[in-house]
Amino acid sequence: MCAGACRSRAPAWGPVMDSGHVVHSLLRTMVVAAACVASSCASAPRLTVPIDLVTITGPASSAAADEVSSCAPPITVQREELLVSPVDVEGVSRNIYELVSSRRTYPEWARLRGWQGTARVCVAVSGNGAILQARLARTSGNAFLDNEALQLVRSAPRISLERPLPVPFVLAIIPINYWLTDMPPHFQQLAAEVKWLLQTKGQYPLAAFASRPDGNLILGVMLRADGSIEHLELQQSSGSEVLDQAATQLLEQVAPFPTQPFSGGRPVRLLIPIAYRYDYTVR
């Protein structure tokens, strides 16, 4: 009975008529999913995670390079130790995500003022799990929220590690989200990470440079538990075949998506709005 009820109540992918329809469908899907998981339904529908607007402009953005260059080694690391590449090992990034997600609260003053944004913080973790340094890699657009994000990371306790790391330190850039939404923090982290991946890797297609069309589109993508794409569907066309094709190819290029640290190994659905503008400068 439970499985049948879950299937019948979960909205299917269908044409997107307007933003209200999308939000209503998403909320209904998440409510059904939560109810089914709580009652141990074997066939619970995949969780639906709405992604914030991804804006792709004409000239290639240097935001990704600027962010990486701002994530410098901590000052406590000696010069000779820099011979060891500060790469992510032993799942440290996942541990940081989980630790921050469990501790994050929305500042009441920011909530009252309606302030929202995602700050990306460069975190340096020592070989024994201590946080050596936290720097702002990319602003949320709001200094108050940026400061909250930095304080959140800097005040975090030592990260739990199964064994000491084989390198003196690890660098990781993590998003700290402040959204006025009912989505759980770990899904907010997933949505922010997906947006950032698409935002930094997306480019305005060369084939459209001559006519320079603008357009909005919405993609629905079903992901397997490992983040690979099971099914990709154009929910709303931009009106330009070139832009639609570019968006589809972008998702295929970025996949697999980093869903595992956030979804608990469950398949998920992403609903992704993308805006293409040749000469737009605000993201």
N, C-alpha and C positions, 0 to 999 in steps of 0.2 A: 504493500500500500504506500509506504513511504517513498520508494523509488519512483513509482508511477506519479505520485503527487509532485515530486521534484521535477520530473520531466515536463509535466503538463503546465506547471506554473512558471517555468523559466522561459523568458522571451527569446525567440529565435532571431538570428541575424535577419534584418530586413532593411528596406530602403529607409534612409534617414530623411524625415520630412522637415523637421526643424529642431532647434536646440532643445526646446522643452521636451520633445518626444525622446531625444537622446538621453537627457538627464533622467526622465521618468523610467525609461527602460533600464538604464544602468542601476538606478536605485532599487528597482524591483528585482533585478538579477542578483544584486549583492545581498538583499534581504533573504531571498530564497536560498542562496548559497549558504548563508550563515545558519539558517534554520535547518537545512539538510545536514550540515556538518555537525551541528549540535545534537541532532537525533541519529547520527551515525548512518546516514544514507550512503549506500555503496555507490550510487550513481549521482551524487551531488553535482550540480552544474559547475562549470569552470568559473572561477572568480573573475569578475570583469573589473579591470583597472583603467579608468579614464586618464589619458595623458594630457597635460597642459599643452597649449598651442605651440607648435613648432614653426618658427618663421625662417624661411630660407631665402636669402637675397642674392643679388647678382654677383658682386665681387666676393671672392672667397674670404671668409672671416678668419682673422688671426687670433680669435678668442682662445682657441684650444692651445696654441703655442704660447700665448701670454700666460695662460693658467699654469702650464707645465713649468715654464721658466720661473714662476713665482714660488714654486714648491722646491725651495732650496734645502740642502742638508742642514740639520740643526747645528747650532754653534758649538754644542758640546762634543761634536764628533771631530776627532783629530784628523789632520790632513792625510796621514798614512792609511786611515781606515776607509778613505774614499775610494781606494782601489777595489773595494768590494761593491759590486753594483747594488744600489738600494732598491731592489725589486720586491714586489709582494711575494712573500713565501708563507707557507703554513696557514694560509687562509686568514691572514691578519686583517685584511680589508673587511672580510665578512664579520669578524669578531668586533671590529670597530663599529660597523653599521648596527649590529645587534645591540651593542652596549649603548650607543648614542640614542637609538630608537627607544630603548626601554627607559631612558632618563629624560628625554625631551618633554618639556611642557610648553604650552603656548603662553607667552607673556601677557598678562591680563590687560595691560595698557595698550599693547599692540592689537589685541583682539578688539578692544573697545573702539580703537581708531580705524579698524579694518585694514591694518597693515599686513601685507603678505609678501612672500618671496622665498627664494632658495639661495642660501649662502653655501659656497663650496669651500671647504676648509682643508688645507694641506696639513696632514698629521704625520709627525715623526715618532715612531715607536721603537724603543730600545730592544735589545735582544732578549731581555727578561720580561717584556710586556709593559714597561713604564712609558707613559707619554712624555716625550722629551720636549715637544714643541708643537704648537698649533698656529698656523698663519692663514690669513684670508687669501685664498687662491682666486676667488671670483665673488664679487659683491652680490647681495640679494637685491640691491637697489635701495636698501633702507639701512642706514648706519646703526639704528637701534637693534634691528634683527641681526645684523652682522656681529655686533658685540655680544648679543645673547648666544649666538652660535659658537663663537670663540670661547666664551666662558664655559659653555656646556662641555666642550671637548677638553679644555684645560683642567676642569675640575673632576673629570672622570677618573675612576680608580684604575689600578693596574689591570691590563687586559689579561684574561685567563689564557694561558698557553699550555699545551700538553707537554712541551719540552722547550728549552731555550732555543732561540732562533740561531741559524747557522751564520748570520750576518750581524754586524754591530747595530744596525738600525734598518728600519723599513719605512718607506714613504708611501702614503696613500692619500688620495684626494676624495673626500666624501661629501655628499650633499646633505645639508641640514635644512629641512623644509619647515616652513611656517605657512601653512595653508589653512584657510577657514573652510574646512571640509570635515565630513564624518568618516573619511577613510582612516583606517588604522595607520599608525606611524610607519610600519614596515612597508605598507603599500604606497604610502607617500614617497618613501625613499626609492622604491622601484620606479614609480612614475617619473620622479626627478631624474633618475639615472637614464631611463629610456629617452626622455626628452633631450638630455645633454648629449647622448650618443648621436641622436639624429641631427641635433642642431649643429654639432661640430663637424660631422661627416657629410652633411647635406650640402650640395652646391646647386646653384641655378644651372639648368642644363644648357650646354653649349648650343644644342639644336634650337633653343628658343631665343637666342640672343638677337636674331634678326627682327623678329616680331615683338619680342619682349612682353609676352602675355603675363597678366596677373591672374591668380586664381586660388580658391580655397577648396580643399578636398578632405575627405575623411576616410581613413583606412581601418578596417577591422581585421585583426590578426589573431588567430588561435595558435597558442604556443604549447609545445609539449613540456613535460616536466624538466627537461634539460635546457629549455629556452630556445630550441630550434622551432622553425615555423612549420606548423601542420597545415594551416590553411590561411590564405591571404585574400581579402576581398575588398574591392573599392565600394565603399558605402555611399559616397557622394563624390561625383566627378567635379573637377575644377573647370570643366568646359574646354580644356586643352588636352589633347591626347599626349602631347609631349610631356607636360607637367605630370599627368597621371602616371605615365610610364616611368618617369624619373623617380617619383615617390615610391612606387612599387619596387624598383630596383634598389633604392636606398635601403629599404627594410631588409631585402634579401642580402645586401652587402653587410649590414650591421649584425645580422643574426649569426650565431645564437645570442639571445638577450640574457642579461645577468639576472635571471628570475630566481634561481635556487636559494640565495641567501634570504629571500623575502617571502617566497611562496610556500615554504615548507615542503618542497618537492612536488607540489601539485601543479597540474596544467593551469594556465591562466589565459584570459582574453585581454587584449589591449584594444582600446578605441583611440585612434590617433588623428587629431586634426592637424593639417599642415597648410600653411599659407605661403604661397610663392609670390614674391615681388622683386622685380629687377632692381629697383632703385631705392628700396626702403632701408632706413638706417636704424630704426628703433626695434629692439627685440623684446 
